[in-house]
Amino acid sequence: MSNKQKIILWSKNGCSYCQDIQSYFNEQHITYSTIDVTEHDHYRNILEEKYGVRYVPVVEISRDTHHVYQALLNPDIDTLRKALS
């Protein structure tokens, strides 16, 4: 993972897929930020504006200093692993 790489996980409480991704990041010692959409519909509105979805998990990955993000809208661990390599 590049030193300039930034990762944001959009998640909510009780989401098992979100927990799986958090566990993977923690096991791999990958630094990431979390945006919790639980009880914050305005965050879901942002997801809808950006990507046309209101569900989580969504993982955003930026590989440059301008912080242009690539979004994984239905991430599983294999897809996530490939996107991070």
Secondary structure, 3 states (H helix, E strand, C coil): CCCCCEEEEEECCCCHHHHHHHHHHHHCCCCCEEEECCCCHHHHHHHHHHHCCCCCCEEEEECCCCCCEEEECCCCHHHHHHHHC
